[in-house]
Amino acid sequence: MIMSADKIKKQAATAVDEASTTARDELEALKSQLEHFLNAHVVPPISDAANAAVTNAREIAEHQKTTVATSVSAKPFLSIAISFVAGFVLGRLSR
């Protein structure tokens, strides 16, 4: 019962092809499961957190805008003086 070298070679090639196909199919299934998991469990919380951060940043910016407007209207001459000094210093630094 000696097998010929060609027959052994063909069997080995068939086994490698089957293993390769099985591995490829398993990787595709794993990829699909990972994409589903990410879309269902990871992306929504990250999106919600990003939206909350944007909302908080807008609220903080609006609050700061109101604070600055109040300060400027309370002390207009001091605000003009500070703006002049800041403009002068920035003008000198930009040369």
C-alpha positions, 0 to 999 in steps of 0.5 A: 500500500505504497502511495505515489508521490503525486497522490501524496502531493495532490492530497497535501495541496487539497488539504492546504486549500481546504485549510486556507479556505476555512481560515479565510471564511473564519476571518471574514466571519470574525471581521463581520462580528467585530464590525457589528460589535463596534457599530453597536457598542463602541461608536454610539457611546463615543458619538454621545460623548463627543456631542456632549463635549461640543455642547459643553464647549458651546456653553462655556464659550457663551458663558465666557462671552457674557462674562467678557461683555459684562466686564467691558461694559462695567469698566470701558476705559480699563478695557480700552487701555488693556486692548491698547497695551495688548495690541502694542505688545503684539505689534512689537512682537510681530516685527 
